[in-house]
Amino acid sequence: MWCAARWTVLLLLVPAGLGCSGFSRRLQPDDVVLARQIAQRGMDSVDAGNWQRAEQFFAQAVDVCPVDERVQARYAEALWRRGARKDALEHMQEAVRLSGGDPELVVRLGEMYLATNDLQQAARLAERVILSGRQLASAYRLRGDIRQRQGKSDGALADYHRALAMQPQYPEVRMAIAGVYYQQGRPQRALATLQALAGSYSSGEEPATLLFWQGLAYKALGRSDQALTHLAQAEARGLQSAELLYHLAEARQLAGDFTAAQQTLQRALALAPTHPDAPRLSGLILQNPQMASRDEKRW
């Protein structure tokens, strides 16, 4: 590929933002190599956890060679992580165009559209890959996620199982399947799916989201002690959300720890003041004689 500007290796030391407007050199074919060298420095920054620096390198690489689909895709991911979703979508669209419709990039673009609640665009892209005949598990996962969002749980399950047939080691899909079972009121099936997945991890290495879903399944089965253990572990592993805190508060209430339940519920309400089930849970906590006695002593 021939690119719009040729920069020397000294560009690696040029601050992001200068772009290539100051360069008017003749097109050279080694710009692709240079752009990918810069992009590699961006990947090194990603590995180091410095996404801000990574974005700067990817922006430089795009300026050097805007017709390299890999560089466009990496820049899109950096923008997406920063929350610049509109710009990220534009660069991922360009990556798809430049790649001639690479299926993995098409699916990633679809995932971005799904995250912005554009189900129509996401579905169009998922179908594009599936109808192409490419056996890509992520395409079926994407369509399953869309169908689940649309309330088509049976169709979602079919897609998720098709994805697993292509890629048996696909933790996100197994958790998605468990989520469907849970929402269908089949917590035992959900728990069995989650336990099978948990067996693939070393003890203490389970993802926080897996522990969260296990906690929900245990709670739905009336096994409050196990629910409390798994939900507390999910929080300790770094998972923070109003939904987690609400279910953790309920598990603590069911386990008889009403003071901790009230404190956890207050933290959940700080994140989501209008949680629909919060008034009911708050009432259950405050009706407990232990809490009522404590409130009387305050007066």
Backbone bond lengths (Angstrom), bond angles and torsions (degrees), N, CA, C in turn:
res aa  C-N    CA-C-N  psi(-1)  N-CA   C-N-CA  omega(-1)  CA-C   N-CA-C  phi
1 M - - - 1.463 - - 1.514 110.59 -
2 W 1.325 115.06 144.72 1.460 121.38 177.75 1.519 107.75 -108.36
3 C 1.303 116.82 135.97 1.451 120.29 -170.75 1.512 111.44 -115.75
4 A 1.323 114.11 171.53 1.450 120.15 -167.25 1.514 114.66 -76.92
5 A 1.303 119.23 -14.90 1.471 120.51 -178.88 1.504 109.60 -156.70
6 R 1.330 116.96 151.80 1.466 120.33 177.13 1.511 109.50 -113.62
7 W 1.316 114.75 121.25 1.457 119.79 176.64 1.519 107.60 -110.68
8 T 1.301 116.42 151.71 1.455 120.80 175.37 1.510 109.08 -84.31
9 V 1.321 115.31 171.34 1.453 119.46 179.93 1.518 111.22 -61.67
10 L 1.308 117.00 -20.36 1.466 120.11 177.47 1.506 111.78 -61.82
11 L 1.329 117.23 -17.03 1.457 119.81 178.74 1.518 111.38 -59.88
12 L 1.327 116.63 -27.31 1.454 119.46 179.74 1.519 111.72 -58.65
13 L 1.319 116.23 -22.13 1.460 120.30 -179.74 1.517 112.42 -98.80
14 V 1.338 116.72 -0.51 1.465 119.71 -177.93 1.513 109.02 -84.52
15 P 1.323 119.74 132.57 1.459 121.62 179.47 1.515 110.65 -60.65
16 A 1.352 115.02 146.87 1.460 119.52 177.39 1.514 108.94 -62.47
17 G 1.337 115.25 148.38 1.453 119.78 176.89 1.506 112.97 107.74
18 L 1.352 117.77 -18.71 1.455 118.96 178.95 1.516 111.60 -72.93
19 G 1.369 114.28 -27.91 1.454 118.32 178.52 1.507 111.40 63.29
20 C 1.347 115.86 -161.13 1.465 119.37 -178.25 1.525 110.87 -115.96
21 S 1.337 115.82 15.75 1.460 118.80 -176.71 1.524 112.17 -64.10
22 G 1.353 116.35 -25.65 1.449 118.91 -177.87 1.506 113.47 -87.47
23 F 1.341 117.21 2.15 1.444 121.36 -177.10 1.519 110.14 -114.73
24 S 1.300 116.53 132.97 1.464 120.01 -178.62 1.524 110.59 -132.10
25 R 1.336 114.32 37.10 1.454 118.46 -178.23 1.529 110.61 -75.58
26 R 1.324 114.86 161.26 1.448 120.57 178.07 1.531 109.78 -69.14
27 L 1.318 117.02 148.50 1.456 121.73 179.68 1.526 110.70 -57.59
28 Q 1.338 115.70 139.61 1.456 121.64 179.89 1.526 109.03 -136.15
29 P 1.314 119.15 142.08 1.464 121.24 -176.83 1.520 114.51 -72.31
30 D 1.316 118.93 -17.17 1.462 119.22 -177.79 1.523 112.61 -83.61
31 D 1.326 116.67 5.23 1.470 118.76 176.01 1.527 111.46 -63.01
32 V 1.343 117.28 -32.02 1.464 120.25 177.81 1.527 109.67 -60.94
33 V 1.307 116.26 -45.25 1.467 120.60 -179.86 1.522 109.80 -61.52
34 L 1.325 116.99 -45.97 1.455 120.94 -179.07 1.530 111.16 -63.17
35 A 1.326 115.87 -43.32 1.464 119.59 179.80 1.522 110.95 -60.97
36 R 1.316 116.34 -40.66 1.457 119.15 -178.84 1.523 111.48 -72.62
37 Q 1.311 117.05 -28.44 1.464 119.42 173.88 1.526 110.39 -65.13
38 I 1.322 115.10 -43.28 1.466 119.49 178.06 1.533 109.52 -64.87
39 A 1.348 115.72 -43.54 1.460 119.66 -179.95 1.526 111.15 -61.79
40 Q 1.327 116.67 -34.18 1.460 119.74 177.94 1.527 110.46 -63.83
41 R 1.322 116.61 -36.66 1.465 118.90 175.68 1.522 109.97 -65.12
42 G 1.334 115.15 -32.65 1.461 118.58 174.15 1.516 111.57 -64.76
43 M 1.332 116.91 -41.81 1.460 120.46 178.42 1.523 110.67 -64.82
44 D 1.323 116.39 -37.25 1.471 119.63 176.56 1.532 110.15 -61.95
45 S 1.328 116.14 -37.48 1.470 120.02 178.18 1.525 110.61 -68.18
46 V 1.335 116.79 -36.32 1.465 120.33 175.99 1.524 109.67 -61.65
47 D 1.329 116.34 -46.00 1.470 120.41 179.56 1.523 111.32 -60.53
48 A 1.319 116.08 -30.77 1.466 120.71 179.25 1.526 111.99 -84.85
49 G 1.327 116.47 -2.33 1.460 120.55 179.36 1.514 114.82 81.75
50 N 1.328 116.87 11.10 1.463 120.95 -178.57 1.533 109.00 -101.43
51 W 1.334 115.92 81.95 1.467 120.21 -176.38 1.522 112.19 -70.93
52 Q 1.314 117.47 -29.52 1.464 119.74 178.41 1.527 110.75 -63.52
53 R 1.327 115.98 -45.46 1.461 120.19 178.20 1.526 110.51 -67.25
54 A 1.323 116.09 -38.12 1.465 120.38 178.70 1.526 110.47 -59.79
55 E 1.317 116.17 -43.57 1.470 119.58 179.96 1.525 110.97 -60.95
56 Q 1.316 116.69 -38.28 1.464 120.00 178.68 1.524 110.93 -62.59
57 F 1.329 116.65 -44.35 1.459 119.29 178.99 1.532 111.23 -64.73
58 F 1.325 117.05 -42.81 1.461 119.69 -179.26 1.527 110.86 -64.39
59 A 1.340 116.42 -36.87 1.462 119.56 177.73 1.533 110.35 -63.91
60 Q 1.325 116.75 -41.03 1.457 120.69 176.96 1.527 110.45 -61.91
61 A 1.330 115.98 -43.56 1.462 120.05 -178.09 1.521 111.17 -63.34
62 V 1.331 117.08 -38.06 1.467 120.71 177.82 1.526 110.37 -65.21
63 D 1.323 116.67 -39.08 1.464 119.77 177.74 1.533 111.45 -64.37
64 V 1.338 116.15 -38.74 1.459 120.01 179.82 1.523 110.37 -66.24
65 C 1.330 115.66 -45.99 1.464 119.26 -175.12 1.521 110.17 -143.56
66 P 1.314 118.28 85.02 1.466 121.19 -176.79 1.518 114.28 -71.59
67 V 1.347 118.38 -5.89 1.463 119.85 -179.31 1.531 112.34 -102.40
68 D 1.316 117.27 17.35 1.470 121.34 175.59 1.526 107.67 -98.64
69 E 1.327 116.86 114.34 1.459 120.62 -175.03 1.521 112.54 -65.56
70 R 1.338 118.46 -32.12 1.463 120.46 179.78 1.527 110.49 -64.52
71 V 1.312 115.42 -44.02 1.458 120.37 -179.17 1.531 110.14 -65.02
72 Q 1.321 116.74 -43.02 1.461 120.78 178.51 1.531 110.76 -60.20
73 A 1.325 116.43 -42.30 1.459 120.21 -178.43 1.528 111.66 -66.47
74 R 1.321 116.58 -40.85 1.467 119.10 179.78 1.516 111.76 -67.71
75 Y 1.312 115.66 -38.35 1.469 118.98 176.48 1.521 109.81 -64.19
76 A 1.335 116.90 -40.25 1.464 120.77 178.30 1.525 110.96 -59.53
77 E 1.339 116.68 -41.76 1.469 119.59 -179.60 1.525 111.36 -65.24
78 A 1.321 116.75 -39.01 1.467 119.97 179.25 1.529 110.62 -65.74
79 L 1.329 116.46 -42.48 1.460 120.60 177.42 1.530 110.50 -63.15
80 W 1.320 115.84 -40.75 1.464 120.80 -179.71 1.528 110.78 -61.48
81 R 1.304 115.30 -43.21 1.465 119.28 -179.36 1.521 111.25 -63.67
82 R 1.306 117.36 -34.13 1.472 121.07 178.80 1.519 111.92 -76.34
83 G 1.317 117.37 -13.34 1.460 120.41 -179.91 1.507 113.71 97.67
84 A 1.338 117.18 5.30 1.468 120.85 178.10 1.530 108.00 -85.74
85 R 1.317 115.76 71.75 1.461 120.90 -168.95 1.524 113.08 -67.85
86 K 1.312 117.73 -40.14 1.460 119.92 -179.35 1.529 110.70 -61.18
87 D 1.331 116.34 -47.89 1.462 120.22 178.91 1.528 110.90 -64.75
88 A 1.326 116.45 -39.26 1.457 120.03 179.48 1.526 111.09 -61.46
89 L 1.316 116.29 -43.00 1.466 120.30 178.93 1.527 111.15 -62.13
90 E 1.317 116.25 -40.94 1.467 119.80 -179.52 1.527 111.21 -62.97
91 H 1.325 116.61 -43.08 1.461 119.29 -178.97 1.528 111.71 -72.21
92 M 1.339 117.69 -34.36 1.458 119.04 176.70 1.534 110.65 -69.97
93 Q 1.325 117.21 -36.34 1.463 120.37 174.27 1.525 110.55 -59.61
94 E 1.323 115.46 -41.32 1.463 119.87 179.01 1.526 110.45 -66.81
95 A 1.325 116.96 -38.59 1.463 120.27 177.59 1.526 110.50 -61.70
96 V 1.319 116.43 -42.09 1.466 120.70 178.04 1.526 110.30 -62.40
97 R 1.318 116.38 -45.05 1.469 120.31 -179.02 1.527 111.20 -62.55
98 L 1.326 115.87 -46.87 1.462 119.89 -177.86 1.524 112.23 -65.52
99 S 1.322 116.30 -30.76 1.470 120.25 -177.89 1.518 112.39 -81.67
100 G 1.318 116.68 -5.04 1.453 118.91 -176.42 1.515 112.82 74.70
101 G 1.325 115.95 22.88 1.468 120.15 178.45 1.512 113.44 87.72
102 D 1.337 117.30 40.09 1.462 120.32 176.97 1.535 109.10 -53.52
103 P 1.354 118.47 124.38 1.466 120.62 -173.85 1.523 114.58 -56.53
104 E 1.332 117.47 -39.65 1.463 119.08 -178.88 1.523 111.35 -66.72
105 L 1.332 117.13 -37.48 1.461 119.85 177.06 1.529 110.91 -70.06
106 V 1.333 116.28 -36.38 1.472 119.83 177.56 1.524 110.02 -62.17
107 V 1.330 116.72 -43.70 1.462 120.46 178.81 1.523 110.72 -64.00
108 R 1.327 116.81 -42.69 1.470 119.24 179.85 1.521 110.70 -62.58
109 L 1.323 117.41 -39.45 1.458 120.37 175.77 1.525 109.93 -62.43
110 G 1.318 116.94 -40.59 1.456 120.28 176.97 1.514 112.66 -62.22
111 E 1.336 116.48 -38.59 1.466 120.02 177.82 1.523 110.78 -63.91
112 M 1.322 115.85 -37.16 1.463 119.38 178.08 1.521 110.74 -65.63
113 Y 1.320 116.52 -42.52 1.459 119.69 177.80 1.531 111.02 -63.20
114 L 1.327 116.39 -39.98 1.462 119.45 178.13 1.520 110.94 -61.44
115 A 1.329 116.38 -40.18 1.468 120.83 179.82 1.525 111.74 -65.17
116 T 1.336 117.00 -23.94 1.467 120.42 177.27 1.530 111.37 -96.11
117 N 1.337 115.91 10.72 1.477 122.78 178.25 1.528 113.69 67.56
118 D 1.314 117.07 20.99 1.462 120.39 174.49 1.531 107.16 -92.42
119 L 1.325 115.73 79.67 1.460 120.64 -174.81 1.520 111.90 -66.38
120 Q 1.320 116.66 -32.49 1.459 119.78 -178.21 1.528 111.33 -63.92
121 Q 1.325 116.63 -48.21 1.461 120.27 178.99 1.528 111.01 -66.23
122 A 1.321 116.26 -41.24 1.459 120.14 -179.74 1.527 110.33 -61.55
123 A 1.344 116.70 -44.44 1.463 120.82 -179.85 1.524 111.20 -65.00
124 R 1.312 116.61 -39.02 1.466 120.39 179.61 1.529 110.72 -60.43
125 L 1.320 116.18 -42.09 1.457 120.40 -178.23 1.527 111.64 -72.22
126 A 1.333 116.75 -38.48 1.467 119.47 177.07 1.528 110.47 -61.89
127 E 1.325 116.40 -46.23 1.461 120.62 179.76 1.528 111.01 -63.57
128 R 1.309 116.45 -36.18 1.469 120.40 179.51 1.520 111.08 -57.37
129 V 1.326 116.45 -43.77 1.463 119.83 -179.30 1.529 110.69 -73.73
130 I 1.323 117.11 -43.00 1.461 120.74 -178.08 1.530 111.03 -63.59
131 L 1.324 116.87 -44.12 1.462 120.57 -179.21 1.521 112.78 -70.87
132 S 1.331 115.95 -17.20 1.466 118.95 178.40 1.522 111.98 -72.52
133 G 1.341 115.70 -12.46 1.459 119.54 -179.36 1.507 114.11 89.49
134 R 1.331 117.68 -3.73 1.463 120.39 178.01 1.524 109.58 -71.44
135 Q 1.298 116.60 127.49 1.461 121.32 179.75 1.528 108.80 -85.07
136 L 1.312 115.82 79.24 1.451 121.78 -176.30 1.527 108.85 -112.90
137 A 1.333 116.11 113.90 1.461 120.60 -175.77 1.518 111.77 -60.11
138 S 1.335 116.35 -37.55 1.470 119.10 -177.33 1.522 112.01 -64.63
139 A 1.338 118.12 -26.85 1.467 120.28 177.82 1.525 110.32 -68.10
140 Y 1.331 116.54 -40.77 1.464 119.75 177.90 1.521 111.10 -71.20
141 R 1.325 116.24 -34.16 1.465 117.90 174.67 1.524 110.19 -62.89
142 L 1.323 117.05 -43.10 1.458 120.63 179.63 1.522 110.40 -60.58
143 R 1.337 116.95 -46.66 1.460 118.61 -179.88 1.526 110.73 -65.39
144 G 1.328 116.92 -35.23 1.459 119.69 175.71 1.513 112.03 -62.79
145 D 1.331 116.56 -42.60 1.464 120.51 178.05 1.532 111.21 -61.92
146 I 1.331 115.56 -39.74 1.468 119.78 179.41 1.524 109.67 -65.26
147 R 1.323 116.93 -46.79 1.461 120.37 -179.57 1.522 111.82 -63.68
148 Q 1.319 116.53 -37.88 1.462 119.69 176.56 1.523 110.16 -63.00
149 R 1.320 116.92 -41.92 1.471 121.17 177.40 1.527 110.98 -63.11
150 Q 1.318 116.87 -31.83 1.466 122.10 179.82 1.525 112.71 -82.91
151 G 1.319 117.43 -2.56 1.457 121.04 -179.27 1.514 114.00 84.80
152 K 1.318 117.41 13.06 1.475 121.95 -179.74 1.527 108.73 -97.87
153 S 1.324 115.96 72.83 1.462 120.11 -170.67 1.523 112.72 -66.96
154 D 1.329 118.19 -36.98 1.462 119.31 179.94 1.529 110.73 -66.05
155 G 1.329 116.74 -41.56 1.451 120.40 176.84 1.517 111.42 -64.39
156 A 1.346 116.35 -38.17 1.462 120.76 177.85 1.524 110.41 -62.58
157 L 1.331 117.11 -44.22 1.463 120.55 179.07 1.525 111.17 -60.03
158 A 1.330 116.01 -41.86 1.468 119.64 179.86 1.528 110.53 -61.03
159 D 1.319 116.45 -42.39 1.469 119.72 179.23 1.519 111.76 -67.45
160 Y 1.329 116.47 -40.90 1.458 119.36 -179.80 1.533 111.06 -63.78
161 H 1.325 116.75 -41.53 1.460 119.45 179.54 1.529 110.74 -68.39
162 R 1.326 116.82 -33.04 1.471 119.67 175.88 1.531 109.49 -65.28
163 A 1.321 116.57 -39.33 1.465 120.43 178.17 1.523 110.54 -63.23
164 L 1.341 117.19 -41.77 1.455 120.70 -179.71 1.525 111.70 -67.20
165 A 1.336 116.66 -32.44 1.462 119.32 177.63 1.524 110.76 -63.08
166 M 1.326 116.54 -31.57 1.459 121.17 179.10 1.521 111.87 -85.14
167 Q 1.341 115.80 -33.33 1.467 120.45 -175.14 1.526 108.65 -140.74
168 P 1.333 117.69 83.94 1.470 120.57 -174.98 1.526 113.89 -56.72
169 Q 1.332 117.05 -35.73 1.462 120.27 178.58 1.525 108.87 -89.38
170 Y 1.307 116.10 83.81 1.472 121.63 -176.92 1.530 107.66 -141.05
171 P 1.333 117.01 79.25 1.468 120.92 -173.29 1.523 114.28 -55.01
172 E 1.335 117.26 -40.36 1.470 119.71 -177.52 1.527 111.17 -61.82
173 V 1.323 116.42 -36.33 1.466 120.01 179.61 1.526 110.19 -71.16
174 R 1.319 117.65 -40.26 1.468 119.76 178.52 1.530 110.85 -62.78
175 M 1.324 116.79 -38.50 1.467 118.86 177.32 1.525 110.58 -69.39
176 A 1.324 116.78 -35.10 1.464 120.02 176.83 1.526 110.75 -63.87
177 I 1.328 116.58 -40.43 1.465 120.92 177.31 1.524 110.02 -62.08
178 A 1.325 116.48 -45.24 1.466 120.50 178.13 1.521 110.43 -60.11
179 G 1.341 116.85 -39.06 1.455 120.48 178.60 1.516 112.15 -62.86
180 V 1.330 116.95 -38.78 1.470 120.17 177.69 1.523 110.14 -65.08
181 Y 1.342 116.30 -46.23 1.466 119.27 179.02 1.528 111.05 -59.23
182 Y 1.316 116.12 -41.59 1.468 120.35 -179.97 1.529 110.58 -62.05
183 Q 1.321 116.29 -45.89 1.459 120.06 -178.70 1.520 112.47 -69.76
184 Q 1.325 116.88 -23.64 1.461 121.27 176.34 1.529 112.02 -82.39
185 G 1.317 116.63 0.71 1.456 119.98 -178.74 1.519 113.08 77.43
186 R 1.325 116.29 32.32 1.467 121.74 -179.98 1.533 108.92 -122.80
187 P 1.342 116.86 64.66 1.471 120.11 -173.72 1.521 113.62 -63.84
188 Q 1.355 118.14 -29.94 1.459 119.45 179.84 1.528 110.69 -65.77
189 R 1.355 116.55 -41.91 1.457 119.88 176.27 1.526 110.77 -65.23
190 A 1.331 115.51 -38.92 1.467 119.43 178.25 1.518 110.37 -61.49
191 L 1.334 116.43 -46.30 1.464 120.19 -177.83 1.522 111.06 -64.99
192 A 1.330 117.91 -40.23 1.464 120.38 179.04 1.523 110.81 -61.59
193 T 1.332 116.84 -40.68 1.462 121.25 178.28 1.525 110.68 -64.08
194 L 1.327 116.45 -42.34 1.460 121.20 -178.59 1.527 111.97 -69.95
195 Q 1.317 116.40 -37.82 1.464 119.22 179.77 1.523 110.95 -66.90
196 A 1.338 116.09 -36.76 1.461 119.20 176.79 1.521 110.72 -63.95
197 L 1.322 115.88 -39.28 1.463 119.96 178.36 1.525 110.82 -68.92
198 A 1.332 117.00 -41.72 1.467 120.87 -179.18 1.524 111.13 -59.95
199 G 1.336 116.35 -30.41 1.452 120.14 -179.92 1.515 114.20 -66.39
200 S 1.330 116.31 -14.73 1.465 119.63 179.10 1.525 112.85 -86.20
201 Y 1.336 116.94 -3.64 1.462 121.46 179.75 1.521 110.30 -110.56
202 S 1.311 116.22 150.33 1.460 120.34 171.66 1.521 109.05 -70.14
203 S 1.318 116.48 151.69 1.458 120.69 179.52 1.528 110.55 -57.60
204 G 1.315 115.95 128.36 1.456 121.17 -178.76 1.507 114.08 90.95
205 E 1.342 117.27 -5.20 1.462 121.25 -178.55 1.529 112.42 -106.46
206 E 1.316 118.13 3.08 1.460 120.79 -177.67 1.534 110.44 -64.94
207 P 1.339 117.95 138.05 1.470 120.33 177.70 1.528 111.28 -63.12
208 A 1.307 115.24 150.83 1.467 120.11 -179.25 1.521 111.64 -60.48
209 T 1.323 117.19 -37.83 1.467 119.40 -178.91 1.532 110.94 -65.24
210 L 1.326 117.09 -34.66 1.458 119.92 177.23 1.524 110.44 -65.16
211 L 1.312 117.07 -43.78 1.469 121.06 177.63 1.528 110.76 -62.25
212 F 1.331 116.27 -38.22 1.463 120.78 179.10 1.526 110.85 -60.81
213 W 1.344 116.02 -49.72 1.459 119.22 -178.65 1.528 111.75 -66.49
214 Q 1.311 117.26 -35.22 1.462 119.31 175.15 1.526 110.33 -62.48
215 G 1.336 116.42 -40.94 1.453 120.17 178.26 1.519 112.04 -60.80
216 L 1.331 116.45 -42.10 1.468 119.85 178.76 1.528 111.60 -63.64
217 A 1.330 115.83 -42.42 1.465 119.73 -179.74 1.530 110.78 -64.28
218 Y 1.326 116.84 -44.88 1.461 120.01 178.28 1.531 110.83 -61.18
219 K 1.323 116.60 -41.06 1.471 119.82 -179.51 1.523 110.82 -64.43
220 A 1.335 116.83 -41.31 1.469 120.84 179.44 1.523 111.30 -65.31
221 L 1.334 116.85 -26.97 1.465 121.37 178.77 1.527 112.34 -88.28
222 G 1.338 116.90 2.67 1.452 120.75 178.90 1.511 114.36 79.32
223 R 1.315 117.64 15.35 1.470 121.68 -179.41 1.526 107.99 -100.34
224 S 1.334 114.45 73.90 1.466 121.45 -168.60 1.527 112.82 -65.16
225 D 1.338 118.48 -35.90 1.467 119.46 -179.21 1.524 110.94 -63.65
226 Q 1.336 116.61 -44.53 1.459 119.90 178.87 1.523 111.70 -68.95
227 A 1.342 114.55 -34.60 1.465 118.55 176.41 1.518 110.49 -61.97
228 L 1.322 115.84 -45.87 1.458 120.60 -179.71 1.527 111.05 -61.10
229 T 1.316 116.89 -43.23 1.472 120.85 -179.07 1.526 110.87 -60.21
230 H 1.315 116.98 -47.52 1.464 120.44 -175.93 1.527 112.37 -71.73
231 L 1.329 117.32 -38.90 1.463 119.59 179.26 1.530 110.78 -68.00
232 A 1.335 116.79 -39.61 1.465 119.87 177.43 1.528 110.59 -64.86
233 Q 1.329 116.81 -38.06 1.465 119.88 177.44 1.527 111.05 -65.94
234 A 1.324 116.70 -37.51 1.472 120.01 178.52 1.518 110.29 -61.84
235 E 1.334 116.40 -41.68 1.467 119.56 178.09 1.523 110.11 -65.93
236 A 1.332 116.76 -41.92 1.465 120.42 -179.26 1.520 112.05 -64.22
237 R 1.340 117.04 -26.80 1.465 121.09 178.90 1.526 112.38 -82.66
238 G 1.332 116.99 1.26 1.464 119.16 174.40 1.510 116.02 107.44
239 L 1.328 118.14 -0.85 1.468 119.84 178.50 1.525 108.89 -76.13
240 Q 1.318 116.66 121.81 1.458 121.71 -178.75 1.527 109.26 -130.13
241 S 1.315 115.78 116.12 1.462 120.82 176.27 1.513 108.64 -159.99
242 A 1.313 116.39 157.39 1.457 120.30 178.03 1.522 110.62 -62.58
243 E 1.341 116.31 -36.75 1.459 119.90 -178.13 1.524 111.11 -65.55
244 L 1.321 116.40 -43.36 1.465 119.19 176.92 1.523 110.58 -60.73
245 L 1.327 116.85 -47.57 1.462 120.18 -177.67 1.523 111.66 -64.12
246 Y 1.323 117.09 -36.16 1.467 119.41 178.52 1.526 109.84 -63.64
247 H 1.339 116.49 -48.37 1.463 119.26 -178.25 1.528 110.91 -67.97
248 L 1.319 117.52 -32.97 1.459 120.40 176.35 1.525 110.27 -66.33
249 A 1.332 116.95 -40.29 1.468 120.71 176.67 1.523 110.64 -62.00
250 E 1.325 116.48 -42.56 1.464 119.72 179.85 1.525 110.94 -65.90
251 A 1.323 117.26 -39.97 1.469 120.52 178.36 1.528 110.32 -63.10
252 R 1.326 116.96 -39.39 1.461 119.97 179.05 1.528 110.43 -68.41
253 Q 1.309 117.17 -35.87 1.461 120.55 176.27 1.527 110.61 -65.00
254 L 1.321 117.05 -43.25 1.460 121.02 179.19 1.524 111.51 -66.03
255 A 1.345 116.02 -30.57 1.472 120.59 179.06 1.523 112.51 -81.85
256 G 1.333 117.05 -5.24 1.454 120.91 176.92 1.510 115.37 91.48
257 D 1.328 118.08 7.65 1.466 121.45 178.52 1.537 107.54 -97.56
258 F 1.323 115.79 79.78 1.462 120.98 -170.54 1.527 113.16 -72.55
259 T 1.305 116.66 -34.35 1.466 119.24 178.42 1.523 110.50 -64.18
260 A 1.325 116.67 -48.54 1.463 120.44 178.20 1.527 110.89 -64.45
261 A 1.344 116.23 -34.99 1.460 120.09 179.10 1.524 110.57 -62.90
262 Q 1.334 116.75 -44.43 1.462 119.93 -179.93 1.523 111.31 -65.28
263 Q 1.320 117.02 -41.85 1.464 120.11 179.38 1.529 111.32 -63.38
264 T 1.328 116.33 -40.95 1.467 120.33 179.96 1.518 110.40 -68.21
265 L 1.337 116.80 -39.09 1.465 120.06 178.70 1.525 110.54 -63.93
266 Q 1.313 117.34 -38.35 1.469 120.40 177.58 1.524 110.82 -62.25
267 R 1.327 117.12 -38.20 1.459 120.65 177.04 1.529 110.68 -66.51
268 A 1.320 116.49 -37.86 1.468 119.89 177.86 1.524 110.59 -64.89
269 L 1.323 116.37 -42.21 1.468 120.34 -178.70 1.522 111.85 -69.27
270 A 1.326 116.92 -25.99 1.464 119.27 176.20 1.525 110.48 -65.28
271 L 1.346 116.41 -29.51 1.453 120.81 178.76 1.521 112.24 -89.58
272 A 1.331 116.09 -32.84 1.472 120.65 -178.06 1.528 108.56 -140.86
273 P 1.325 117.97 82.56 1.470 121.97 -174.48 1.526 114.57 -60.08
274 T 1.326 117.34 -21.94 1.467 119.99 -176.11 1.528 112.42 -108.65
275 H 1.318 117.59 27.78 1.471 119.58 179.07 1.532 108.48 -55.81
276 P 1.320 118.36 125.89 1.469 120.79 -171.38 1.524 115.19 -64.01
277 D 1.323 118.20 -27.61 1.468 120.93 -177.34 1.519 113.30 -96.20
278 A 1.316 116.95 -3.05 1.465 120.04 -175.76 1.532 113.26 -63.09
279 P 1.346 120.07 -43.61 1.475 118.78 -179.64 1.531 112.42 -58.77
280 R 1.317 116.98 -41.10 1.466 120.17 179.48 1.524 110.70 -62.73
281 L 1.329 117.02 -46.87 1.457 120.12 -179.06 1.522 111.09 -65.88
282 S 1.318 116.76 -40.52 1.465 120.07 178.53 1.521 110.70 -60.29
283 G 1.333 115.62 -40.55 1.463 119.34 178.32 1.514 111.99 -63.59
284 L 1.325 117.50 -41.75 1.466 121.09 179.05 1.524 111.29 -63.11
285 I 1.322 116.24 -38.83 1.463 119.99 -179.59 1.524 110.50 -67.63
286 L 1.330 116.68 -46.17 1.462 120.68 -175.17 1.526 112.68 -74.02
287 Q 1.329 117.86 -21.31 1.468 120.97 178.05 1.518 112.24 -74.86
288 N 1.314 117.01 -15.34 1.450 119.89 -178.66 1.526 110.14 -66.38
289 P 1.340 117.56 134.01 1.475 120.25 -179.06 1.525 113.08 -55.10
290 Q 1.317 117.39 -35.16 1.466 120.79 -179.52 1.523 110.96 -60.64
291 M 1.354 116.46 -43.30 1.450 120.52 -179.65 1.526 110.78 -73.18
292 A 1.333 116.26 -38.01 1.464 119.64 179.54 1.519 110.72 -63.56
293 S 1.339 116.81 -41.31 1.465 121.18 178.88 1.519 110.83 -63.67
294 R 1.318 116.29 -39.75 1.462 120.01 179.55 1.518 111.01 -64.19
295 D 1.350 116.80 -41.40 1.449 120.66 179.88 1.524 111.39 -66.47
296 E 1.344 117.41 -36.02 1.463 120.20 178.64 1.520 111.21 -64.76
297 K 1.317 117.38 -38.43 1.466 121.41 -179.48 1.516 111.85 -64.76
298 R 1.351 115.81 -28.32 1.467 118.61 178.27 1.525 111.24 -64.19
299 W 1.340 114.55 -29.67 1.479 118.28 -177.94 1.527 110.21 -90.09
